[in-house]
Amino acid sequence: MVTIEEALNSIESQDIISKVETKPLQEVLGFALSEDIIAPFDMPAFDNSAMDGYALCGLHLEYKIVGEIAAGDVKEVPLQDGEAVRIFTGAKVPSSASAVMMQEKTKVEGDTLFLDEMPKAGQSIRKKGAELQKGQLVLQKGHVLNPSSLGLIGSLGLETVRVFSKPNIHMITTGNELVKPGQPKQEGQIYESNSYAIAGALEQFGFQCAQQQQVKDDFEETKKSIQKSMGTCDVLIVSGGISVGDYDFVKQALEENGVQELFYKVFQKPGKPLYFGRRDNQFVFALPGNPASSLTCFFIYVLPLLQKWSGHKDLGLPWYEFPLQHAYENRFDRPSFLKARIASDGVEILDGQGSSMIQSMALGNALAFVELGQKFKKGDLIKCKLIS
C-alpha cells in the first residue's frame, strides 16, 4: 500500500512518449501546445483608434474636419496642425495625429470640430506593438488552449497549430450484478452507472472514451477484454473487480497481459483498492467498483496522467482553501476525500460519505481533503478540489 503522495509521484514521474499533430484552429480547444507560439508581427500592427471619435493633429479645442477613416481603410491621411478626421474604433490613426477624442466629448458645426476638454497627447491611441512585439513569446509549449487562446492565435494569422495528441482511452466495467439502464433488473442486481460517470468526467475535462466494454466476473472473459483493449488503446480504465474477493479477477488478468504493477492500494478513503500499471507506453487504472470511490480516484489520479500524456504543464485539479461552515472531525481510519459543496459563505461537508453513495457527489461540487484524525472548527480553512 502507498500513500497519496507516493501514488501521485508515481503517476507524475512516468516517462511518456507523447504524440504531436497539426490541427486546424477550430479543432484545438482543450489541447496543449507542442511548441511555443512566437509573434510573427507587432500587435497591434499599426497605431489604431481605441474608440469612435476624431483623430487630432496638435492639442487644441477647435479643429477643421478634413476627412474620415473607417476601420479597414489602408489610405494614409496627412494632417496639418489644427486639422482632424472622423475616425472609428480599430481604424488606422494618421502618423501625424497627436490624439483621439471620443465623439461623446465633441460638437460639430459644419466642418468645424469643438472639444469639451483639452486633449492629452497619445490619448485613445493603441500604439503599434503595445500588446505584442514581433518575435515575442506569445504562448508557451504546454499551454492548454482556451477560447481566449484561440482568439489570440487567430489574431496572429495562424490557421493551424501543433498540439499534443490526446490519448486513446478505453473503459471496461466488470460485475455479474450489473445491468444496463433501461433493461429489466432482478433482485440482487444493480444498474451499471460507473461507465456513465467516468465517460462524463472524461468529457468534462476534454477527453473522450473511444470504446466501452462490460464483462462478467469471469477470468477468461476479463483477460480477453483487456487483451483486446490493450491492442489499440493508450490508457485503459477498468471499473470494478480489483479488490480481494473470490470474483475479483482484474489484477491477475492485467498481469497475464504483460501489465507491470506500479502501485496497488492507496492509504485513503474512499478508493483504497486502486491499481496503476504500465505496459510499454500504455497505462492502466483499475478503479474500485463503488461509484463514489471510482469517481474520486478519477479526479485525483487518472486525470493527472491523462493531462501529462496530453502535454499539459500543470497536472491535476488545483487546490483551494475555503472556510468550513461547521466543525468537522475525521473519524475515518485513513486520510479522506470528502464530498462537499462550496458556496459563497464557505464549504459544507455533505452527508452520505459512503463509498457507494453518489447522490452527495452529484449534489456537491468539490472534494474536501482531511488528514487522518484532523479536526476543524467552524471557520477553519480546509483544502478542496473543485470537481464541477
Buried (B, 14 or more C-beta within 10 A) or exposed (E): EBEBEEBBEBBEEBEBEBBEBEEEBEEBEBBBBBBEBEBBBBBBBBBBBBBBBBBBBBBBEEBBBBBBBEEEBEEEBEBEEEBBBBBBBBBBBBEBBBBBBBBEEBEBEEEEBEBEEEBEEEBBBBEBBEBBEEEEEBBEBBBBBEEEBBEBBEBBEEEBBBBBBBBBBBBBBBBEBBBEEEEEBEEEBEEBBBBBBBBEBBEEBBBEBBBBBBBBBBBEBBBBBBEBBBEEBBBBBBBBBBBEEEBBBBBEBBEBBBBEBBBBBBBBBBBBBBBBBBBEBBBBBBBBBBBBBBBBBBBBBBBBBBBBBBBBEEBBBEEBEBEBBEEBEBEBEBBBBBBBBBEEEBBBBBEBBBBEBBEBBBEBBBBBBBEEEBEBEEEBEBBBBBBE
